[in-house]
Amino acid sequence: MAGRNGRTVRDLRRGNRTAVLQRLYFDGPLSRFELGPATGLSSGSVSNVVADLIADGLVEEAGSVDSDGGRPRTLLRVAPHSGQMIGVDVGETRVRVELFDLALTELARAERPLAPQGYDVEVIAGHIRDGVAEVLAAEQAAPDRLLGVGVGVPGIVEHTADRGAVVHGQTIGWDAVPLERLLRSASGLPDGVPYFIDNGAKTLGQAEMWFGAGRGARNAVVVLFGSGVGACLVTPEVENGRAVEWGHLTVRVRGRRCRCGAPGCLEAYAGAESLLARWREEGGRPPEDTDEETALTAMLAAAYPAGDTAPDPVALAVLEETAEYVGAGLSDLINLFQPERILIGGWAGLQLGARFLPAVRRHAATYALRHPADKMTIELGRLGPDAVTVGAAILPLAEFFADGGRRPERTPEERLPAWSTALKDRAPH
């Protein structure tokens, strides 16, 4: 029965379970007494929900603490081994697949290297399927507890009713690729295990907001700086984040040709691919037959050598120009969205790191409006190179919490009503 606000008793129970699970997950272990004010639920509701979650194996005791003159209070936490998630990062140089428990402790990992410009759809779908199979064959894997598979990809992800998640990755040559359907077609996963496919910048943003440098911020922009660049916007209105194609803002009319095909995009000046190309064009000597990560390491070593060695003036000039482009690009985000924090992650952002950051901050302040610039900070992400994978694994975890800790149905066919089965049997074949 629905109440005046349209919510049913089932909705209320699910919301109460979600509230308790989230508080225990982010702030636990907590006692039943502490859960009341933390969730806004009555003591009776807390007791009922906790009993329910313990019976489902989702919550367990985690010691006790003394109370003021009474019996010790039992502490509760989310049971780490009660569920597992898989996170996938389709990156520039590799496909990384990781299996996590509910506490996001890594249980297994598989990696498949990508050849330069190696974005063949079938190859990548095969890498994902093989990687998923490999981590599920690991000793600590429990496929019956799998909540879902999250996948972070480059490009715009469209969620459709008939084809599932469709990827529009113009920079990698993907035109309306039905990736979810491709993964499902030869997957060994049960039909009830969901795939969650989204932009890699969004999964990075989700990870940093839940566990990294974004915790506590209500408005933030998380930047993914890799071969190209992207960003995730998080606001109270877009709590789980929204990917924005920041790399394809025009920063120079009739400028360098971006890999998306348009002239003058930020990515044509700020991504690692363009950074290395400009070094080469200006007479620099990136190492041959290496991936971008190795080549960028060499460029940084040339620009900022150890000891008394003179820096490579070309590498240094290109890096300084890149810092200005990044700062100018961030000023657009500052003026448009007025975030509290901007966080820079991605493998290239982490490599450039603290050495790069002061110049980026200085240029962002120069190009941005003074008032919003004075109210925000620019920092590095804290979760390292696995942040996209962690964020991808958070996608099924967030859905699990939103459903009150209810696992996906694995056998939907068995639950069809009798009349539906009878009609199906009578249908002409």
Secondary structure, 3 states (H helix, E strand, C coil): CECCCCCEHHHHHHHHHHHHHHHHHHHCCEEHHHHHHHHCCCHHHHHHHHHHHHHCCCEEEEEEECCCCCCCEEEEEECHHHCEEEEEEECCCEEEEEEEECCCCEEEEEEEECCCCCCCHHHHHHHHHHHHHHHHCCCCCCHHHEEEEEEEECCEEEEECCCEEEEEEHHHCEEEECHHHHHHHCCCCCCCCCEEEEEHHHHHHHHHHHHCCCCCCCCEEEEEECCCEEEEEEECCEEEEEEECHHHCECCCCCCECCCCCECECHHHHCHHHHHHHHHHCCCCCCCCCCHHHHHHHHHHHHCCCCCCCCCHHHHHHHHHHHHHHHHHHHHHHHHHCCCEEEEECHHHHHHHHHHHHHHHHHHHHHCCHHHHHCCEEEECCCHHHHHHHHHHHHHHHHHHHCCCCCCCCCHHHHCCHHHHHHHHHCCC
